[in-house]
Amino acid sequence: MVMIKVREMEKEDLQEVFRINKENFTTDAWTMEGFEREFKLPYSVRFVAEVEGKLVGYCILWLIEDCAHVMTFAIDRAYWGRGIGKEFLKEVLSRLKGKVKKVQLDVRKSNLRAIRLYQALNFYIVGERRHYYSDGENAIQMEYSFDGP
């Protein structure tokens, strides 16, 4: 198991976060302006994951009432398959516990790797959004409840 450190994202992290985002999302990648805007939103919560001092992942959520919405999440492709995404999200969920009742996200229907990761963390499918992404692909809506499904 790789040891990861989870901390709040800082503006100085944005170049690496932007690189990881571009490498993971060929369509619907965020702009640098989009990431910068997150620091101005009072409901935005931002985390990064580090391995041996290197930033290897990020997660941005919006906390709205009793729900956290995962807006974007990615792990550096060079670090895939090491359990980093799972450990990172476990820590994010633990930091959200007591602040919200549930966590929601949308994921490409074709992104089976991500869907399996979320299911391994007890997210469950609650619906599907038709033509959600700019290329027309549907999104699977998933939810995690701190009280269980």
Buried (B, 14 or more C-beta within 10 A) or exposed (E): EEEBBBEEBEEEBBEBBBEBBBBBBEEEBBEEEBBEEBEEEEEBBBBBBBBEEEBBBBBBBBBEEEBBBBBBBBBBEEBEEBBBBBBBBBBBBEBBEEEBBBBBBBBBBEBEEBBEBBEEBEBEEEEEEEEBBEEEBBBBBBBBBBEEE
